[in-house]
């Protein structure tokens, strides 16, 4: 599937979205819903196959301007380290 995922992620470069691919999917971040939908549709259509599933979960917090990176940084500050197992230290 990596080739098909690469096609989908490659299609995102034509849009004004920020994205991060992880083992479970690709997280998109956009300033407008219209840009998000256009990018998601392009990524969906870039995949070759007789069946393609695309799942959208939209988090639209209108009282805050924090980016996804800033949200992760906040968790790291609370935790006192990066929030992933590679950053753990056994004490």
C-alpha positions as CSV (number, residue, x, y, z in Angstrom):
1,X,0.0,0.0,0.0
2,X,2.9,2.4,0.4
3,X,2.9,3.2,-3.3
4,X,-0.8,4.2,-3.2
5,X,-0.3,6.1,0.1
6,X,2.6,8.0,-1.6
7,X,0.2,8.9,-4.5
8,X,-2.3,10.3,-2.1
9,X,0.2,12.2,-0.1
10,X,1.9,13.5,-3.3
11,X,-1.5,15.0,-4.4
12,X,-1.5,17.2,-1.3
13,X,1.4,19.3,-2.5
14,X,-1.0,21.2,-4.8
15,X,-3.0,22.5,-1.8
16,X,-2.4,25.0,1.0
17,X,-2.6,22.3,3.7
18,X,-0.1,21.1,6.3
19,X,0.0,17.3,6.7
20,X,1.8,14.6,8.6
21,X,1.7,10.9,7.6
22,X,1.9,8.4,10.4
23,X,1.4,4.6,10.5
24,X,-2.3,4.9,10.8
25,X,-3.1,7.6,8.3
26,X,-2.4,11.2,7.3
27,X,-3.5,14.2,9.4
28,X,-4.4,17.2,7.4
29,X,-4.6,20.8,8.7
30,X,-6.0,23.7,6.7
31,X,-7.3,27.2,7.3
32,X,-10.6,26.6,5.6
33,X,-13.0,23.7,5.3
34,X,-13.1,24.2,1.5
35,X,-9.3,23.8,1.2
36,X,-9.4,20.7,3.5
37,X,-12.2,19.1,1.4
38,X,-10.4,19.9,-1.9
39,X,-7.1,18.4,-0.7
40,X,-8.8,15.3,0.8
41,X,-10.7,14.7,-2.5
42,X,-7.5,15.0,-4.5
43,X,-5.7,12.6,-2.3
44,X,-8.7,10.1,-2.5
45,X,-8.8,10.4,-6.3
46,X,-5.0,9.9,-6.6
47,X,-5.3,6.3,-5.4
48,X,-5.7,3.6,-8.0
49,X,-7.9,0.8,-7.1
50,X,-11.4,-0.6,-7.5
51,X,-12.2,0.4,-3.9
52,X,-10.8,3.3,-2.0
53,X,-11.8,4.3,1.6
54,X,-11.2,7.8,2.9
55,X,-12.2,8.7,6.4
56,X,-12.5,12.3,7.5
57,X,-12.7,13.4,11.1
58,X,-13.0,17.2,11.4
59,X,-11.9,19.0,14.5
60,X,-12.9,22.7,14.1
61,X,-12.2,24.5,17.4
62,X,-13.3,28.1,16.6
63,X,-12.2,29.6,19.9
64,X,-8.5,28.8,19.4
65,X,-5.9,29.3,16.7
66,X,-3.5,26.6,17.9
67,X,-1.9,24.5,15.2
68,X,-1.6,20.7,15.5
69,X,2.1,21.1,16.2
70,X,1.4,23.5,19.1
71,X,-1.1,21.0,20.5
72,X,1.6,18.3,20.5
73,X,4.1,20.8,22.1
74,X,1.6,21.5,24.9
75,X,1.4,17.7,25.7
76,X,5.2,17.5,25.7
77,X,5.4,20.4,28.1
78,X,2.9,18.7,30.5
79,X,4.7,15.4,30.1
80,X,8.2,16.8,30.5
81,X,9.4,14.9,27.4
82,X,8.3,14.2,23.8
83,X,5.1,12.3,23.7
84,X,6.4,9.1,22.0
85,X,8.0,6.0,23.2
86,X,11.4,6.8,21.5
87,X,11.8,9.7,24.0
88,X,11.2,7.6,27.1
89,X,14.0,7.0,29.5
90,X,14.0,4.2,32.0
91,X,14.8,5.6,35.4
